[in-house]
């Protein structure tokens, strides 16, 4: 069982593929063999009123060359009155700039509320040595100008290679391996966390005899064709019509339901009925500590933008307002909120649910690339993309495989803004400039911009987004 999971080769992330191309291009263009993941585009604002270096300064941007290429970093942070300088240091970084908070998606830090920042310099650096940890000078400066590096980025494409990589990665072998690995992780979770009745539902949902134990499973059992249990019905969860990467299985004879939420603190959870399951899901929506995690189960193209539509977020937030209102839970129940087809519904899976999960994962990974890379044409529309830091989103989609989330969760800083009006605007721009998928962007953007807007109310649609992802998984 464990071998099914550990033998699976995960797809490379956008940064991993981009890093390979950037390293090769730097070698070809500048003759230098450097690691773009450990070399940074750094912007420093400093006090140049003295002729006695090192100059006192702060770092206002520090982003790896890999990410700078993927995000097509052509601009610099706001100068705030400082003047561009060719003076390349040395710079002694102030205590106030030794950051304890993560930067935004573009590696930018807020400048400390201090005076004396007269000049601004952007260069390429490796990390300082431990002996001079706060000094940026010739010892760690790379002899490539920021301007020349950005021109190299402008002259190359990084999205196309990643799209090509994903297209080559997904084939019959990798699709089968993913479905098998996620099935193995599902069975592994069922062994440790479920009652006997729920364990039997899990075995049936995985296409195995209900009376077979986890310990008795052999490799031969796991490679047999999937056999659906006629006494069970499996559906992929939906919320107000929006698809989710989660499914539940109903025991038709008892009404017992087993919910599978990949990446959840407890991935499998049993309920006495669909109504009980839906009430529990509604409680997750009501909890401010859990709701942002819940939003990560939806497709990338259903996430919000920062203009007219908040996408699925608007529907969730509007629902939370209703659930947290003075309306008693008993009344909400009478109104059908927790019935199937109320807040939550499902799409029947005719065959192997793990193959369906693979198909959804593949499509979501491919769709997410539109928001993980900034193209040259997108630079002029950067306000539509500046918060679309989807670099870690693809890793979330691998949740069914049982990835350990704590370090990944700590790294995720999704700013909760996405498509809708941004997609519509970029689609129009793409059409004018004859870019691929322009018609699709326009039609999808139009639908996602206005449908959520008018079904959720203007108040929610325009409500500013203030929180970031606080956790990957709900509490068990």
C-alpha positions as CSV (number, residue, x, y, z in Angstrom):
1,X,0.0,0.0,0.0
2,X,2.7,2.5,1.0
3,X,4.6,1.6,-2.1
4,X,1.7,2.8,-4.3
5,X,2.1,6.2,-2.7
6,X,5.8,6.5,-2.4
7,X,6.4,5.2,-6.0
8,X,4.3,7.9,-7.5
9,X,6.4,10.7,-9.1
10,X,4.8,14.1,-8.4
11,X,4.6,16.6,-11.2
12,X,7.2,19.4,-11.0
13,X,6.0,22.8,-9.8
14,X,6.1,25.9,-12.0
15,X,9.1,27.1,-10.1
16,X,11.0,23.8,-10.6
17,X,10.5,23.9,-14.4
18,X,11.2,27.6,-14.7
19,X,14.4,27.3,-12.6
20,X,15.8,24.8,-15.2
21,X,15.2,27.2,-18.1
22,X,16.4,30.3,-16.2
23,X,19.7,28.6,-15.2
24,X,20.3,27.5,-18.8
25,X,19.5,31.0,-20.2
26,X,21.8,32.7,-17.7
27,X,24.6,30.4,-18.7
28,X,24.0,31.0,-22.4
29,X,23.5,34.8,-22.1
30,X,26.0,35.8,-19.4
31,X,28.3,32.8,-19.2
32,X,27.6,32.2,-15.5
33,X,26.4,29.0,-13.9
34,X,24.3,30.1,-10.9
35,X,21.4,28.6,-9.0
36,X,18.4,30.9,-9.7
37,X,16.5,29.5,-6.7
38,X,19.3,30.8,-4.4
39,X,20.1,34.0,-6.3
40,X,17.9,37.0,-5.9
41,X,16.7,40.2,-7.5
42,X,17.1,42.7,-4.6
43,X,16.0,46.3,-4.3
44,X,17.6,48.3,-1.5
45,X,16.7,51.8,-0.4
46,X,19.4,53.5,1.6
47,X,20.8,56.8,3.0
48,X,23.3,58.2,0.5
49,X,23.9,61.5,2.3
50,X,27.2,60.3,3.6
51,X,30.4,59.4,1.7
52,X,31.3,56.8,4.3
53,X,30.1,53.4,3.1
54,X,28.7,50.9,4.0
55,X,25.5,52.8,3.4
56,X,22.6,52.2,5.8
57,X,19.6,50.8,4.0
58,X,16.6,48.4,4.0
59,X,15.5,45.7,1.6
60,X,12.2,46.5,-0.1
61,X,12.2,43.6,-2.5
62,X,13.9,40.2,-2.5
63,X,12.7,37.6,-5.0
64,X,14.5,34.6,-6.4
65,X,15.5,34.9,-10.1
66,X,13.3,31.9,-10.7
67,X,10.2,33.6,-9.4
68,X,11.2,37.0,-10.9
69,X,11.2,35.2,-14.3
70,X,7.9,33.4,-13.7
71,X,6.3,36.6,-12.6
72,X,8.0,38.7,-15.3
73,X,9.3,41.3,-12.8
74,X,9.9,44.4,-15.0
75,X,9.0,47.0,-12.4
76,X,10.6,48.0,-9.1
77,X,9.0,48.8,-5.7
78,X,7.7,52.3,-5.1
79,X,10.6,54.7,-4.6
80,X,8.8,56.9,-2.1
81,X,10.9,59.9,-3.0
82,X,14.2,58.0,-3.2
83,X,16.3,58.5,-6.4
84,X,17.6,55.7,-8.6
85,X,21.3,55.2,-8.0
86,X,24.0,53.3,-9.8
87,X,26.0,53.1,-6.5
88,X,26.3,49.4,-5.8
89,X,27.1,49.6,-2.1
90,X,28.3,48.2,0.1
91,X,25.0,48.3,2.0
92,X,24.5,47.5,5.7
93,X,21.0,46.4,6.2
94,X,19.3,48.0,9.2
95,X,17.8,46.0,12.0
96,X,14.4,47.3,11.0
97,X,14.8,45.5,7.7
98,X,15.6,42.1,9.1
99,X,12.1,40.9,8.3
100,X,10.1,38.7,10.5
101,X,7.1,38.7,8.2
102,X,6.8,37.1,4.7
103,X,6.8,39.4,1.7
104,X,3.9,39.6,-0.7
105,X,3.7,37.4,-3.8
106,X,6.4,39.5,-5.6
107,X,8.9,39.4,-2.7
108,X,8.1,43.0,-1.6
109,X,8.4,44.3,1.9
110,X,6.9,47.4,3.4
111,X,9.5,50.1,3.9
112,X,10.0,50.8,7.6
113,X,8.5,54.1,8.8
114,X,11.9,55.8,9.1
115,X,13.6,58.7,7.4
116,X,16.8,59.0,5.4
117,X,16.1,56.9,2.4
118,X,17.5,59.1,-0.4
119,X,18.6,56.5,-2.9
120,X,17.4,53.3,-4.5
121,X,19.5,50.5,-6.0
122,X,18.4,47.2,-7.6
123,X,20.9,44.4,-8.1
124,X,21.4,40.6,-8.2
125,X,22.8,39.0,-5.1
126,X,23.3,35.6,-3.4
127,X,22.8,35.3,0.3
128,X,25.5,37.1,2.4
129,X,28.0,34.9,4.3
130,X,27.3,34.1,7.9
131,X,30.2,36.3,9.0
132,X,28.7,39.4,7.2
133,X,25.0,38.4,7.3
134,X,23.8,42.0,7.1
135,X,26.2,43.2,4.4
136,X,25.4,43.4,0.7
137,X,28.5,44.1,-1.2
138,X,30.8,42.8,-3.9
139,X,31.3,39.5,-2.1
140,X,27.7,38.4,-2.8
141,X,26.8,40.6,-5.7
142,X,26.5,38.8,-9.0
143,X,28.0,40.6,-12.0
144,X,24.8,40.7,-14.0
145,X,22.8,44.0,-14.0
146,X,19.2,43.9,-13.0
147,X,18.3,45.6,-16.3
148,X,20.1,42.9,-18.4
149,X,18.5,40.1,-16.4
150,X,15.0,41.6,-16.9
151,X,15.7,42.0,-20.6
152,X,16.5,38.3,-20.7
153,X,13.2,37.5,-19.0
154,X,11.3,39.7,-21.5
155,X,13.0,37.9,-24.4
156,X,11.9,34.4,-23.2
157,X,8.7,32.6,-22.4
158,X,8.3,30.5,-19.2
159,X,4.6,29.5,-19.3
160,X,4.9,27.6,-22.6
161,X,7.6,25.3,-21.3
162,X,5.5,24.5,-18.2
163,X,2.4,23.9,-20.3
164,X,4.4,21.6,-22.5
165,X,5.8,19.8,-19.4
166,X,2.3,19.2,-17.9
167,X,1.1,17.9,-21.3
168,X,3.9,15.4,-21.5
169,X,3.7,14.5,-17.8
170,X,0.1,13.4,-17.9
171,X,-0.2,10.2,-19.9
172,X,-1.9,6.9,-19.4
173,X,0.9,5.7,-17.0
174,X,0.9,8.8,-14.8
175,X,-2.9,9.0,-14.7
176,X,-3.1,5.4,-13.6
177,X,-0.3,5.9,-11.1
178,X,-2.1,9.0,-9.6
179,X,-5.4,7.2,-9.3
180,X,-3.8,4.2,-7.6
181,X,-1.7,6.3,-5.3
182,X,-4.7,8.4,-4.2
183,X,-6.7,5.2,-3.7
184,X,-3.9,3.8,-1.6
185,X,-3.8,7.0,0.6
186,X,-7.6,6.7,1.0
187,X,-7.4,3.1,2.2
188,X,-4.5,4.0,4.5
189,X,-6.5,6.7,6.1
190,X,-9.5,4.4,6.5
191,X,-7.4,1.9,8.4
192,X,-6.4,4.4,11.1
193,X,-9.5,6.6,11.5
194,X,-12.8,4.8,11.0
195,X,-15.3,2.7,12.8
196,X,-15.9,-0.8,11.4
197,X,-19.1,0.2,9.6
198,X,-17.4,3.2,8.0
199,X,-14.3,1.2,7.2
200,X,-16.5,-1.2,5.2
201,X,-18.0,1.7,3.3
202,X,-14.4,2.9,2.5
203,X,-13.4,-0.5,1.2
204,X,-16.5,-0.5,-1.1
205,X,-15.8,3.0,-2.3
206,X,-12.3,1.9,-3.2
207,X,-13.7,-1.0,-5.2
208,X,-12.8,-3.8,-2.8
209,X,-14.9,-6.3,-0.9
210,X,-16.4,-4.7,2.2
211,X,-15.4,-7.6,4.5
212,X,-11.7,-7.5,3.5
213,X,-9.3,-6.0,6.0
214,X,-6.6,-3.4,5.3
215,X,-3.9,-5.7,6.7
216,X,-4.9,-8.5,4.3
217,X,-4.7,-6.4,1.1
218,X,-2.1,-7.6,-1.3
219,X,-0.5,-6.0,-4.4
220,X,-2.7,-8.3,-6.5
221,X,-5.8,-6.9,-4.8
222,X,-4.9,-3.4,-5.6
223,X,-4.1,-3.9,-9.3
224,X,-7.5,-5.5,-10.1
225,X,-10.0,-3.5,-12.1
226,X,-12.3,-1.3,-10.0
227,X,-15.5,-3.0,-9.0
228,X,-18.4,-0.7,-7.9
229,X,-20.5,-1.9,-5.0
230,X,-24.2,-1.8,-6.0
231,X,-25.1,-1.0,-2.4
232,X,-23.1,2.2,-2.4
233,X,-23.4,5.5,-4.3
234,X,-20.5,7.9,-4.6
235,X,-20.9,11.6,-5.5
236,X,-18.4,14.5,-5.9
237,X,-19.4,17.3,-3.6
238,X,-20.8,20.6,-4.9
239,X,-21.5,23.8,-3.2
240,X,-24.2,25.9,-4.9
241,X,-23.3,24.3,-8.2
242,X,-19.5,24.8,-7.8
243,X,-17.5,21.6,-8.1
244,X,-15.2,20.5,-5.3
245,X,-12.3,18.1,-5.1
246,X,-14.0,16.0,-2.5
247,X,-16.5,13.2,-2.6
248,X,-18.8,11.2,-0.3
249,X,-20.2,7.7,-0.4
250,X,-23.7,6.7,0.7
251,X,-24.6,3.3,2.0
252,X,-28.0,2.9,0.4
253,X,-29.2,0.3,3.0
254,X,-28.3,2.2,6.1
255,X,-28.2,5.9,5.0
256,X,-24.7,6.1,6.5
257,X,-22.4,8.6,4.7
258,X,-18.6,8.7,4.4
259,X,-17.1,12.0,3.5
260,X,-13.6,12.3,1.9
261,X,-11.9,15.7,2.1
262,X,-8.3,15.4,0.8
263,X,-5.9,17.3,2.9
264,X,-8.3,17.6,5.8
265,X,-6.9,17.0,9.3
266,X,-9.1,13.9,9.2
267,X,-9.6,13.1,5.6
268,X,-12.4,10.6,6.2
269,X,-15.4,11.4,8.3
270,X,-18.6,9.3,8.8
271,X,-22.1,10.6,9.3
272,X,-25.5,9.1,10.0
273,X,-27.1,10.8,7.0
274,X,-26.5,13.4,4.3
275,X,-28.2,16.0,6.4
276,X,-25.8,15.4,9.2
277,X,-22.9,15.7,6.8
278,X,-24.3,18.9,5.3
279,X,-24.8,20.4,8.8
280,X,-21.2,19.7,9.7
281,X,-20.0,21.2,6.4
282,X,-22.1,24.3,7.2
283,X,-20.4,24.6,10.6
284,X,-17.0,24.7,8.8
285,X,-18.3,27.6,6.7
286,X,-19.4,29.5,9.9
287,X,-16.0,29.1,11.6
288,X,-13.7,32.0,10.6
289,X,-10.7,29.8,11.3
290,X,-11.8,27.2,8.8
291,X,-13.5,29.0,5.9
292,X,-10.4,30.0,4.0
293,X,-9.2,26.4,4.0
294,X,-12.6,25.3,2.7
295,X,-12.2,27.7,-0.3
296,X,-9.1,25.8,-1.4
297,X,-11.3,22.8,-2.5
298,X,-12.6,24.7,-5.5
299,X,-11.2,25.0,-9.0
300,X,-8.7,27.8,-9.7
301,X,-10.9,29.5,-12.3
302,X,-13.7,29.7,-9.7
303,X,-11.6,31.7,-7.2
304,X,-12.2,35.5,-7.0
305,X,-10.7,38.6,-8.5
306,X,-10.1,42.0,-7.0
307,X,-12.6,43.9,-9.1
308,X,-16.3,43.0,-9.5
309,X,-16.5,39.4,-8.5
310,X,-15.3,37.3,-5.6
311,X,-16.3,34.1,-7.5
312,X,-17.0,31.2,-5.1
313,X,-15.7,33.3,-2.2
314,X,-18.7,35.7,-2.6
315,X,-21.2,32.8,-2.4
316,X,-19.4,31.3,0.6
317,X,-19.2,34.7,2.4
318,X,-22.9,35.4,1.7
319,X,-23.8,31.9,3.0
320,X,-21.8,32.5,6.1
321,X,-23.7,35.7,6.8
322,X,-26.9,33.8,6.6
323,X,-25.8,30.9,8.7
324,X,-24.4,33.3,11.3
325,X,-27.6,35.4,11.4
326,X,-30.2,35.3,14.1
327,X,-32.1,32.7,12.2
328,X,-32.2,29.6,14.5
329,X,-30.5,26.4,13.2
330,X,-33.8,24.6,13.5
331,X,-35.4,27.1,11.2
332,X,-32.5,26.8,8.7
333,X,-33.1,23.1,8.8
334,X,-36.8,23.5,8.1
335,X,-36.0,25.7,5.2
336,X,-34.0,22.9,3.6
337,X,-30.5,24.4,4.0
338,X,-29.0,21.1,5.0
339,X,-31.0,18.9,2.6
340,X,-29.3,17.5,-0.4
341,X,-29.7,20.2,-3.1
342,X,-29.7,22.9,-0.5
343,X,-26.3,24.4,0.3
344,X,-24.6,21.2,-0.8
345,X,-25.3,18.7,-3.5
346,X,-23.4,16.1,-5.4
347,X,-22.5,14.7,-8.9
348,X,-22.8,10.9,-9.2
349,X,-19.7,9.1,-10.1
350,X,-20.4,6.1,-12.4
351,X,-17.0,4.5,-12.2
352,X,-13.8,4.7,-10.2
353,X,-13.9,8.0,-8.1
354,X,-10.1,8.0,-7.9
355,X,-9.9,8.2,-11.7
356,X,-12.4,11.1,-11.6
357,X,-10.3,12.7,-8.9
358,X,-7.3,12.4,-11.2
359,X,-9.1,14.0,-14.1
360,X,-10.1,17.0,-12.0
361,X,-6.6,17.3,-10.6
362,X,-5.1,17.3,-14.1
363,X,-7.5,19.9,-15.4
364,X,-7.0,22.1,-12.3
365,X,-3.3,21.9,-12.6
366,X,-3.4,22.9,-16.2
367,X,-5.9,25.7,-15.7
368,X,-3.9,27.2,-12.8
369,X,-0.9,27.9,-15.1
370,X,-2.8,30.9,-16.5
371,X,-2.5,32.6,-13.1
372,X,1.0,31.3,-12.2
373,X,2.9,33.1,-15.0
374,X,2.9,36.7,-16.1
375,X,3.4,37.2,-19.9
376,X,4.8,40.2,-21.6
377,X,1.3,41.2,-22.7
378,X,0.1,40.9,-19.1
379,X,2.7,43.4,-17.8
380,X,0.4,46.2,-19.0
381,X,-2.5,44.6,-17.2
382,X,-0.5,43.8,-14.1
383,X,-3.2,45.0,-11.7
384,X,-5.2,42.0,-12.8
385,X,-2.4,39.6,-11.9
386,X,-0.5,41.2,-9.0
387,X,-2.1,39.0,-6.3
388,X,-2.4,35.9,-8.4
389,X,0.4,34.0,-6.6
390,X,-0.7,30.4,-7.4
391,X,2.8,28.9,-7.1
392,X,1.7,26.6,-4.3
393,X,-1.8,25.9,-5.6
394,X,-0.7,23.0,-7.7
395,X,0.7,21.3,-4.6
396,X,-2.6,21.5,-2.9
397,X,-4.1,19.5,-5.7
398,X,-1.9,16.6,-4.7
399,X,-3.6,16.5,-1.3
400,X,-5.3,13.1,-2.1
401,X,-1.9,11.5,-2.0
402,X,-1.5,12.3,1.7
403,X,1.3,14.9,1.4
404,X,2.5,16.2,4.8
405,X,1.0,19.6,4.9
406,X,2.6,21.6,7.8
407,X,5.6,22.9,5.9
408,X,3.6,23.4,2.8
409,X,0.9,25.2,4.7
410,X,3.4,27.5,6.2
411,X,4.7,28.4,2.8
412,X,1.3,29.2,1.3
413,X,0.5,32.9,1.1
414,X,-2.4,32.8,-1.5
415,X,-3.8,36.3,-1.5
416,X,-7.3,35.1,-2.3
417,X,-7.8,36.9,-5.6
418,X,-8.3,35.4,-9.0
419,X,-10.4,35.5,-12.1
420,X,-13.8,36.9,-13.1
421,X,-13.5,40.6,-14.1
422,X,-9.8,40.2,-14.3
423,X,-10.2,37.3,-16.7
424,X,-12.7,39.3,-18.8
425,X,-10.4,42.2,-19.1
426,X,-7.4,40.1,-20.0
427,X,-9.5,38.2,-22.4
428,X,-10.4,41.4,-24.3
429,X,-6.8,42.4,-24.3
430,X,-5.9,38.9,-25.6
431,X,-8.4,39.1,-28.4
432,X,-7.1,42.5,-29.5
433,X,-3.5,41.1,-29.6
434,X,-4.5,37.7,-31.1
435,X,-3.5,35.7,-28.1
436,X,-4.8,32.1,-27.8
437,X,-7.9,31.3,-25.8
438,X,-9.1,34.9,-26.0
439,X,-12.7,34.0,-26.8
440,X,-12.7,31.5,-23.9
441,X,-11.3,34.0,-21.5
442,X,-13.9,36.6,-22.5
443,X,-16.9,34.2,-22.2
444,X,-15.7,32.6,-19.0
445,X,-14.8,35.9,-17.5
446,X,-18.2,37.4,-18.4
447,X,-20.1,34.6,-16.7
448,X,-17.9,34.5,-13.6
449,X,-18.0,38.2,-13.2
450,X,-21.7,38.8,-13.3
451,X,-23.3,35.7,-12.1
452,X,-21.7,35.7,-8.6
453,X,-22.1,39.5,-8.5
454,X,-25.9,39.4,-8.9
455,X,-26.4,36.2,-6.9
456,X,-24.5,37.4,-3.9
457,X,-25.3,41.1,-3.6
458,X,-23.0,44.1,-4.3
459,X,-22.0,44.4,-0.7
460,X,-20.3,41.0,-0.7
461,X,-19.1,41.3,-4.2
462,X,-17.1,44.5,-3.4
463,X,-16.1,43.6,0.1
464,X,-12.3,43.9,0.4
465,X,-10.3,40.8,0.9
466,X,-8.4,41.1,4.1
467,X,-7.4,37.7,5.3
468,X,-4.9,35.2,4.0
469,X,-4.9,31.4,4.3
470,X,-4.6,30.6,8.0
471,X,-4.5,26.8,7.7
472,X,-4.6,24.0,5.2
473,X,-6.9,21.7,6.9
474,X,-10.0,21.9,9.1
475,X,-9.8,20.6,12.7
476,X,-10.9,16.9,12.8
